[in-house]
């Protein structure tokens, strides 16, 4: 989410925030999405459709990174 929304990594790294207080991290993510206009009641797909003017988006899998080759 940080990468998608170009958020600063502060006050400490994400791993530490989620490890020490997972509930706090989830609350921060919820508030950030709500602040940016997302409607949690309609879900992720509903928000994508709303942002694209009602056009249904077909979710595709992320590209597969190739491992080590010899």
N, C-alpha and C positions, 0 to 999 in steps of 0.2 A: 504494500500500500504506500509506503514511504517513497518508493521509486516511481510509482505511477503518478502520485500527486506532488512529487518533487518537494517533500518535506525535509526539514533539517533534522539530523539525528542528535537530539538533545533531550534531556540533560545527560543521558548516557546511551550506550548502544542498545539496540532492540532486544538482543538476546538477554541482556541483564534485566531490562524492564519486564519482559515476559517471565523470566525466571523468578524474580523477586515478588512481583505483584501482577499476576496474569489478569486479574479482574480490573485493575487500574488501566492496564494497557488496552483491554477491550473497550472500556468506557471511553478512553481517549479516541480510539478509532471510531466508535459510534458517534461521538460528538463532532469529530472532524467531517465525517460523511454527511451528517445532518446539516452542519454548517454550510457545506457545499451544495445543498439542495437535494440530497438523496432522500427518498421516502422508504423507510425500512419496512413498511407494511406491504409493499408490492414486490419486495425481493430484488435481487441483483438483476435478473433478466428483465423484470418490469422497468427498472431504472434505465437499463440500456435501451429498451424500446422507447421510453419516454424521451431520452436524450436524442434519439435518432428520428424523432417525429413519428413514432408509431411503427416504423419499419422493423420487422423482426430480424434480429441478427442471428446468424448461425454460429454458435460457438465452435471454434476450432481448437484443436490441441496445440500447445506450444511446440515449436520445432525441436526435434530431438538432436541434442548435441552428440557428436561422435566421440567415442572414447579414444583411448590411445591405440594407434595403429602401428604395426611393425613395418 
